[in-house]
Protein backbone atom coordinates (compact mmCIF):
# COMPACT_ATOMS: atom_id res chain seq x y z
CA UNK A 1 0.00 0.00 0.00
CA UNK A 2 1.30 3.44 -0.93
CA UNK A 3 2.12 5.77 1.92
CA UNK A 4 -0.47 8.53 2.46
CA UNK A 5 2.45 10.89 3.04
CA UNK A 6 3.88 10.54 -0.47
CA UNK A 7 2.32 12.73 -3.14
CA UNK A 8 0.13 14.70 -0.73
CA UNK A 9 -0.62 18.36 -1.42
CA UNK A 10 1.39 19.91 1.39
CA UNK A 11 1.38 23.54 0.25
CA UNK A 12 -1.98 24.56 1.79
CA UNK A 13 -1.22 22.66 5.00
CA UNK A 14 2.15 24.35 5.43
CA UNK A 15 0.65 27.77 4.69
CA UNK A 16 -2.08 27.19 7.26
CA UNK A 17 0.38 26.03 9.94
CA UNK A 18 2.64 29.03 9.36
CA UNK A 19 -0.30 31.41 9.37
CA UNK A 20 -1.68 29.96 12.62
CA UNK A 21 1.53 29.84 14.68
CA UNK A 22 3.75 32.22 12.74
CA UNK A 23 1.76 35.41 13.36
CA UNK A 24 2.07 36.51 9.74
CA UNK A 25 5.88 36.43 9.65
CA UNK A 26 6.35 33.39 7.44
CA UNK A 27 4.30 33.95 4.30
CA UNK A 28 7.20 34.34 1.86
CA UNK A 29 6.53 32.03 -1.13
CA UNK A 30 10.14 30.85 -1.35
CA UNK A 31 10.20 29.96 2.33
CA UNK A 32 6.92 28.08 2.09
CA UNK A 33 8.20 26.22 -0.95
CA UNK A 34 11.35 25.21 0.94
CA UNK A 35 9.29 23.90 3.84
CA UNK A 36 7.09 21.92 1.46
CA UNK A 37 10.16 20.46 -0.25
CA UNK A 38 11.64 19.46 3.09
CA UNK A 39 8.42 17.74 4.14
CA UNK A 40 8.16 15.94 0.80
CA UNK A 41 11.72 14.63 1.07
CA UNK A 42 11.05 13.26 4.56
CA UNK A 43 8.00 11.44 3.19
CA UNK A 44 9.96 10.01 0.27
CA UNK A 45 12.92 8.83 2.36
CA UNK A 46 10.56 7.46 5.00
CA UNK A 47 9.69 4.63 2.62
CA UNK A 48 13.26 3.33 3.01
CA UNK A 49 14.31 4.41 6.51
CA UNK A 50 12.36 5.25 9.65
CA UNK A 51 12.12 9.06 9.74
CA UNK A 52 8.59 9.82 10.89
CA UNK A 53 5.70 8.08 12.61
CA UNK A 54 3.16 10.50 11.12
CA UNK A 55 -0.01 8.78 9.93
CA UNK A 56 -1.47 11.61 7.85
CA UNK A 57 -0.24 14.61 5.86
CA UNK A 58 -1.61 16.98 8.52
CA UNK A 59 0.24 15.18 11.32
CA UNK A 60 3.38 15.13 9.18
CA UNK A 61 3.28 18.91 8.71
CA UNK A 62 2.65 19.49 12.41
CA UNK A 63 5.58 17.26 13.37
CA UNK A 64 7.94 19.10 11.05
CA UNK A 65 7.01 22.76 11.43
CA UNK A 66 4.82 23.48 14.47
CA UNK A 67 7.34 23.32 17.32
CA UNK A 68 9.90 25.45 15.47
CA UNK A 69 7.26 28.08 14.79
CA UNK A 70 6.23 28.12 18.44
CA UNK A 71 9.81 28.44 19.68
CA UNK A 72 10.61 31.32 17.33
CA UNK A 73 7.43 33.05 18.42
CA UNK A 74 8.75 33.04 21.97
CA UNK A 75 12.50 33.27 21.43
CA UNK A 76 13.27 36.19 19.09
CA UNK A 77 16.84 34.91 18.63
CA UNK A 78 19.76 37.10 17.70
CA UNK A 79 21.15 36.60 14.22
CA UNK A 80 24.55 35.47 15.44
CA UNK A 81 23.34 32.88 17.95
CA UNK A 82 24.65 29.35 17.52
CA UNK A 83 21.93 26.75 18.11
CA UNK A 84 22.27 22.98 18.38
CA UNK A 85 19.49 20.46 17.78
CA UNK A 86 20.40 17.24 19.58
CA UNK A 87 19.01 13.99 18.21
CA UNK A 88 17.85 15.80 15.11
CA UNK A 89 16.50 12.70 13.37
CA UNK A 90 14.57 13.86 10.32
CA UNK A 91 15.52 17.48 11.02
CA UNK A 92 12.73 18.78 13.21
CA UNK A 93 13.03 21.19 14.77
CA UNK A 94 16.61 21.99 13.66
CA UNK A 95 16.26 22.16 9.87
CA UNK A 96 12.92 23.93 10.21
CA UNK A 97 14.46 26.52 12.53
CA UNK A 98 17.25 27.08 10.01
CA UNK A 99 14.73 27.63 7.22
CA UNK A 100 12.53 29.97 9.27
CA UNK A 101 15.46 31.93 10.73
CA UNK A 102 18.18 31.66 8.07
CA UNK A 103 20.66 33.94 9.86
CA UNK A 104 20.93 31.58 12.81
CA UNK A 105 23.98 29.34 13.01
CA UNK A 106 22.55 25.84 13.26
CA UNK A 107 24.23 22.54 14.11
CA UNK A 108 22.41 19.21 13.94
CA UNK A 109 23.64 16.32 16.09
CA UNK A 110 22.49 12.84 15.08
CA UNK A 111 24.27 9.53 15.76
CA UNK A 112 22.36 7.27 13.33
CA UNK A 113 24.17 7.07 10.01
CA UNK A 114 21.11 6.69 7.77
CA UNK A 115 19.53 9.77 9.28
CA UNK A 116 22.80 11.67 8.92
CA UNK A 117 22.75 10.73 5.23
CA UNK A 118 19.21 12.05 4.92
CA UNK A 119 20.03 15.31 6.69
CA UNK A 120 23.04 15.99 4.49
CA UNK A 121 21.09 15.13 1.35
CA UNK A 122 18.09 17.32 2.14
CA UNK A 123 20.25 20.26 3.26
CA UNK A 124 22.07 20.08 -0.08
CA UNK A 125 18.74 20.06 -1.93
CA UNK A 126 17.58 23.06 0.07
CA UNK A 127 20.81 24.97 -0.52
CA UNK A 128 21.64 25.05 3.18
CA UNK A 129 25.13 23.57 3.31
CA UNK A 130 25.93 26.15 6.00
CA UNK A 131 24.01 23.97 8.48
CA UNK A 132 26.51 21.60 10.10
CA UNK A 133 25.63 17.94 10.69
CA UNK A 134 27.64 16.14 13.37
CA UNK A 135 27.32 12.32 13.34
CA UNK A 136 27.75 11.79 17.06
CA UNK A 137 26.19 11.36 20.46
CA UNK A 138 25.84 14.67 22.26
CA UNK A 139 27.96 13.36 25.13
CA UNK A 140 31.02 13.58 22.88
CA UNK A 141 30.57 17.32 22.28
CA UNK A 142 32.54 19.83 24.30
CA UNK A 143 30.75 21.69 27.07
CA UNK A 144 29.47 25.22 26.41
CA UNK A 145 29.94 24.81 22.65
CA UNK A 146 26.67 26.53 21.71
CA UNK A 147 24.55 29.49 22.72
CA UNK A 148 21.23 27.64 22.68
CA UNK A 149 20.41 23.91 22.85
CA UNK A 150 17.13 22.30 21.80
CA UNK A 151 15.94 18.71 21.50
CA UNK A 152 12.66 16.91 20.97
CA UNK A 153 11.88 13.50 22.45
CA UNK A 154 15.52 12.38 22.50
CA UNK A 155 15.87 12.28 26.31
CA UNK A 156 13.49 12.33 29.27
CA UNK A 157 12.97 16.00 30.25
CA UNK A 158 15.22 16.01 33.36
CA UNK A 159 18.03 14.27 31.45
CA UNK A 160 17.77 16.69 28.55
CA UNK A 161 17.79 19.72 30.84
CA UNK A 162 21.05 18.52 32.41
CA UNK A 163 22.66 17.70 29.06
CA UNK A 164 21.36 20.87 27.41
CA UNK A 165 22.83 22.96 30.20
CA UNK A 166 26.17 21.24 29.69
CA UNK A 167 26.15 22.16 26.00
CA UNK A 168 24.65 25.67 26.07
CA UNK A 169 25.99 29.00 27.25
CA UNK A 170 22.68 30.86 27.31
CA UNK A 171 19.45 28.88 27.01
CA UNK A 172 18.00 25.38 26.82
CA UNK A 173 14.67 24.69 25.11
CA UNK A 174 12.50 21.82 26.29
CA UNK A 175 9.62 20.68 24.06
CA UNK A 176 6.85 18.81 25.85
CA UNK A 177 3.72 16.95 24.88
CA UNK A 178 1.98 15.58 27.96
CA UNK A 179 5.05 15.24 30.14
CA UNK A 180 5.52 17.63 33.01
CA UNK A 181 8.49 19.95 33.31
CA UNK A 182 11.40 18.92 35.54
CA UNK A 183 10.95 19.82 39.18
CA UNK A 184 13.10 22.39 40.88
CA UNK A 185 13.84 24.52 37.83
CA UNK A 186 11.74 27.43 36.60
CA UNK A 187 11.60 28.39 32.92
CA UNK A 188 12.32 31.97 31.93
CA UNK A 189 9.94 31.72 28.98
CA UNK A 190 7.06 29.40 28.24
CA UNK A 191 4.58 28.97 25.43
CA UNK A 192 1.58 26.67 25.52
CA UNK A 193 0.03 25.98 22.14
CA UNK A 194 -1.70 23.38 20.01
CA UNK A 195 -0.37 21.90 16.82
CA UNK A 196 -2.34 23.88 14.23
CA UNK A 197 -3.54 21.00 12.04
CA UNK A 198 -4.15 18.16 14.50
CA UNK A 199 -4.76 20.07 17.73
CA UNK A 200 -2.21 18.15 19.82
CA UNK A 201 -1.38 20.13 23.00
CA UNK A 202 2.25 21.22 23.36
CA UNK A 203 4.49 23.30 25.60
CA UNK A 204 7.80 24.95 24.81
CA UNK A 205 9.86 25.96 27.84
CA UNK A 206 13.10 27.95 27.89
CA UNK A 207 15.50 27.51 30.80
CA UNK A 208 18.70 29.39 31.61
CA UNK A 209 21.85 27.43 30.85
CA UNK A 210 23.05 28.06 34.38
CA UNK A 211 21.09 26.48 37.21
CA UNK A 212 21.59 29.71 39.12
CA UNK A 213 19.63 31.50 36.37
N, C-alpha and C positions, 0 to 999 in steps of 0.2 A: 504494500500500500504506500502511495506517495505521501510524503510528509506534508501536513497542512501549512508548514512554515515556508516551504519552497514555492515560489511563484505568486505569493500573496501580494496584494496591492498595499504596500506599506506607507506610501506617501501621505495619504490622508490621516492615518493613525499617528505617524510621527508629527505631523503638523498639529494635530489635536493635542498630543501630549505636551509639545513645546508651548503651545498657546495656554494650556491649563496651568502648568507649573512654571513656565518661563517668564510670565508677566510681560509678554510682548517683546522680549529682548532677543528672541531666537527665531525670527521669521525670514531670515536671509535665505533666498532660494538655493544658493550654493551650499550653505551649511545644511539645510534640510536634505539636499540631495546626498551629501556626504554621510549623514546619519542613516539614510535609507540604504545606501550602498553597504555600509558597515553591517547593518542588520541583515541584509540579504546574504552577505558573505558568511556570517555566522550560520544562517540557515542552511546554506549550501554545504559548508564544511561539517555541519552537525550530522550529515548523513554518513560520514566516515569516522569521525571522532566525537566523543561526548563533550559538547560545548554548552548546551542549554537543555534544561528540563521543561522549557515552555511547551504548553499543549495547544496554544492558539496564537495566531498573529498578534492579537491584542496583548496577550501575556508576554510574548516575545519582545514587543516594543517597550512595555513597562519595565521588564527586566534590564533592558539595555540602556534606556535613557532617563527613567524617572528619578532614580536616586541622585544621579549627577546634577540634574536640573534643580532638585531640592537643595542639595549642598551649595551650589553656586548662588541660589537665592538667599542663602543665609550667610555665606562666607565672604563675598566680595573680595576675592584674593588679589594681591598685588601681582603685577605683571612678571616680576622677577622671582616669584616664589618657586621653590623646587618641591614638587609633590611626588610621593611614591604611593603606588597602588600595590599592595601586597597580596599575593595569591590572585593575580589578575584574571586568570582563566581565559574567558572569551573576550576580555577587555572592558568589562563593566565593573566599576565605573571609570577606570583609568583612561581608556581610549575616548570614551564619551566626554569626559572632562577636557581632554586635550582638544577635541573638536569644538566644544562649546566655548572654551577659553584658550584660544590658540597661542597666546603669549606666555602661558604657564610653561615652566619646565616640568616635563612629566617623565617619570621612570616607572616601568612596569616590572614587577618581580613575580616570576612564575617558574616553578621547578619542573613541571611536566613538559617533556620535550615536544610532544605533538602540539600542545597548546602554544608553546613558544614559537613553533613553526607557523601556526596560524597567525599569531600576533604579528610576527615579522612580515608575513605575506600581506595581511590586510593593511598594515601601516604603509607598506610600499604602494599598494593600490590607491590608498587615500592621499599619497604624497606627504606623509608625515614621518619621514625617516629621522626627524629630530627627536622623536620619542624613543627613549632608550628601553630596550628589553633585556633584563638580566635573568638568565636561566639558573635560578638558585633558590634555596630556602632563605627566608629573611634573616635567620639566625646567623648567616655567614656575612651579613652586611655590617659595616662599621657603625658604631653608635653615632648618633647626632649627624647623620649624613644628609638629612633632608629637612626642609622647613616644616612640611606638613605630611602626615602619614594617614592613609585611608585604607580600609579593607572591608570586604563584604563576605560574611559567612565563611571565612577561612579559619578563624579561631573562635572559641567561646568568648563572649564579651570581656570578662576580666583578664583573660590571657592576652587578647588583642590590645587592651588598654596598656598593659605592662610592656608588651613588645613595641607597640606604637610609640610609647614614651621613650623607649630606648633609641628608636630610629629618628625621632623628630626633635627639632629645636624649638618649634613654636606650638603646633597644635596637632591633635589626634582626632580624627573623625571616626565615630562609631555608628554604623548603620544597623538598625534594629527592625525586626518584624514584630513578633509577639514577645520576644525576650525582654526582660527588665534590664535596666542599666546597672552596672556594677555598683555595689554599695561602697559608701565611704569616699566617693569622689563626685564632685558637682560639676556639671558641664557649664561652660561659659556661654554657649549658644545652643539652642535646641529648636528643631522644627518638626512638628507633627504634621503629617500629610497623608493623603491616600494616593496610591498609584492611579493615574488619571483614566486609564482605560478599563481596569479590572476592579478598582476600588479597594485593593488590599491596603490595610493600615500600615503605616511606616513611621519611624522616628529617625532623625539624624541628629546626633549629639556631638558637640565639639568640646574637647577637653584640653586644658593646658598641658604642654609637654612635661612641665615640671609638676610634681605632686604638690608642691607648695603653692602652685598657681602663678 
